[in-house]
Amino acid sequence: MKCPACGHLDNKVIDSRLSEGGEATRRRRECVGCGRRYTTYERIEEAIPLIVKKDGRRESYDRRKLIQGLERACQKRPVSAEAREEVADAIERDLRESGEREIASSEIGEKVMVHLRELDQVAYVRFASVYRQFDDIGEFLDELQRLGQRVRTSERMRVAPPPSRPADLSPSRPPAPTDPVE
């Protein structure tokens, strides 16, 4: 592993632990040349399908691009880096499990939008505005309206707990006898 500070190739592992739900190994390393410490992640390399771009080009899947897109959408929003990583992990898992050799970039974009819709609505709208490339404000407003309808529908579907009655407002009834009186 090449040191990011000095480029020296020798290093020693200081600490190793499982990360990302056991999907990766996190290693703290120290460069033998300059003494700087840095972190690396080790993952099992599995076959992820090639990505077919809109113009027909094919390229290898790049997790960094997915993370960067999520970061831009979630910028200045209360979405943790851990939550963004979980979204990326879920999408990668879907890609691996698909069994496909190639997958359209549009399918990945749709998967991202599904996750962002659940995670943060503002991030979802930001991502959708770039991903869907709205031609005019009308298309953008239509998407906002659809999102608002989904929110209202999900709020109606939630079952609210019955309101509790304070003891002093409950109807006064004499207690039911538990033992017969002789």
C-alpha positions in Angstrom: 0.0 0.0 0.0 1.5 3.3 -1.1 1.6 6.1 1.6 -0.7 9.0 0.6 1.8 11.5 2.1 5.3 10.4 0.8 4.5 7.6 -1.6 6.7 5.1 0.3 5.5 1.5 -0.3 6.4 0.0 3.1 3.9 0.3 6.0 2.8 -1.6 9.1 -0.7 -2.4 10.2 -1.5 -0.9 13.6 -5.2 -2.0 14.0 -7.7 -4.1 12.1 -11.4 -4.4 12.6 -14.6 -5.3 10.7 -16.5 -2.4 9.2 -19.7 -1.8 7.2 -21.6 -4.7 8.9 -18.8 -7.2 8.3 -18.6 -6.3 4.5 -15.1 -4.7 4.8 -12.0 -4.7 7.0 -10.8 -1.3 8.2 -7.1 -1.1 8.7 -5.1 1.6 10.4 -1.6 1.8 8.8 1.6 3.6 9.6 4.1 4.5 6.9 7.6 3.2 7.7 9.1 6.1 5.6 7.5 9.2 7.2 5.5 7.8 10.1 2.1 9.2 8.9 -0.9 7.1 9.8 -3.8 6.5 7.4 -6.8 4.2 7.1 -7.5 1.7 4.3 -10.6 -0.5 3.7 -10.4 -4.0 2.3 -13.5 -5.5 0.6 -14.1 -8.7 -1.2 -14.1 -8.0 -4.9 -17.3 -9.3 -6.4 -18.5 -9.0 -9.9 -20.5 -5.8 -10.2 -22.2 -5.3 -13.6 -20.8 -2.9 -16.1 -22.6 0.4 -16.2 -24.2 1.4 -19.5 -24.4 5.1 -19.8 -27.1 7.1 -21.7 -24.9 7.5 -24.7 -24.2 3.7 -24.9 -20.7 3.8 -23.4 -19.8 1.1 -20.9 -17.7 1.7 -17.8 -16.8 0.0 -14.6 -18.9 0.7 -11.5 -17.3 3.4 -9.4 -18.4 3.6 -5.8 -16.8 7.1 -5.5 -19.2 8.5 -8.1 -22.2 7.2 -6.2 -20.9 8.6 -2.9 -20.2 12.0 -4.5 -23.7 12.1 -6.0 -25.2 11.3 -2.6 -22.9 13.9 -0.9 -24.0 16.7 -3.3 -27.7 15.8 -2.9 -27.3 15.7 0.9 -25.1 18.8 1.3 -26.1 20.9 4.3 -28.8 18.4 5.2 -29.0 16.4 8.4 -28.0 13.1 6.7 -24.9 11.4 8.2 -22.0 10.0 6.2 -23.0 6.7 7.7 -26.5 6.9 6.2 -25.0 7.8 2.8 -22.6 4.8 3.1 -25.6 2.5 3.9 -27.4 3.7 0.8 -24.3 3.0 -1.3 -24.0 -0.4 0.3 -27.6 -1.3 -0.3 -27.3 -0.3 -4.0 -24.1 -2.2 -4.5 -25.8 -5.3 -2.9 -28.7 -4.9 -5.3 -26.2 -4.7 -8.2 -24.3 -7.8 -7.1 -27.5 -9.8 -6.5 -29.0 -8.9 -9.8 -26.8 -11.4 -11.6 -26.7 -9.1 -14.7 -23.5 -8.5 -16.6 -24.6 -4.9 -17.5 -27.0 -2.4 -16.0 -28.2 0.9 -17.2 -27.1 4.0 -15.3 -30.7 5.0 -15.2 -31.6 2.0 -13.1 -28.9 3.0 -10.6 -30.3 6.6 -10.6 -33.8 5.2 -9.9 -32.5 3.2 -7.0 -30.7 6.2 -5.5 -34.0 8.2 -5.8 -35.9 5.5 -4.0 -33.5 5.6 -1.1 -33.2 9.4 -0.9 -37.0 9.7 -0.9 -37.0 7.7 2.3 -33.9 9.4 3.8 -34.4 13.1 3.1 -37.0 14.7 0.9 -34.9 17.8 0.1 -32.0 15.6 -0.9 -34.4 13.6 -3.1 -35.6 16.7 -4.9 -32.0 17.9 -5.4 -30.9 14.6 -6.9 -34.1 14.3 -9.0 -33.6 17.8 -10.4 -30.1 16.9 -11.7 -30.9 13.3 -12.6 -34.1 13.8 -14.4 -32.9 17.0 -16.1 -36.2 18.9 -16.0 -36.8 20.9 -19.1 -38.8 23.6 -17.4 -40.2 24.7 -14.0 -43.5 22.9 -14.7 -41.9 19.5 -14.7 -40.1 20.3 -11.5 -43.3 21.5 -9.9 -45.1 18.3 -11.0 -42.4 16.2 -9.3 -42.7 18.3 -6.1 -46.5 17.8 -6.2 -46.1 14.0 -6.6 -43.7 14.0 -3.6 -46.2 16.0 -1.6 -49.0 13.6 -2.4 -46.9 10.6 -1.3 -46.1 12.3 2.0 -49.8 13.1 2.6 -50.8 9.6 1.7 -48.2 8.0 4.0 -49.3 10.4 6.8 -52.9 9.3 6.4 -51.9 5.6 6.5 -50.2 6.0 9.9 -52.5 5.0 12.7 -52.5 7.5 15.5 -52.8 6.1 19.0 -56.2 6.9 20.6 -56.1 10.0 22.7 -55.8 9.3 26.4 -58.4 10.7 28.7 -57.3 12.4 31.9 -58.7 10.7 35.0 -60.8 13.7 36.0 -62.7 13.7 32.7 -63.5 10.0 32.6 -67.2 9.3 33.3 -67.9 8.5 36.9 -69.2 5.0 37.4 -69.4 3.1 40.6 -66.8 0.3 40.6 -68.2 -3.1 39.7 -68.4 -5.4 42.6 -65.9 -8.1 42.5 -67.2 -10.2 45.4 -70.8 -10.8 46.1 -71.9 -9.0 49.2 -73.9 -11.1 51.7 
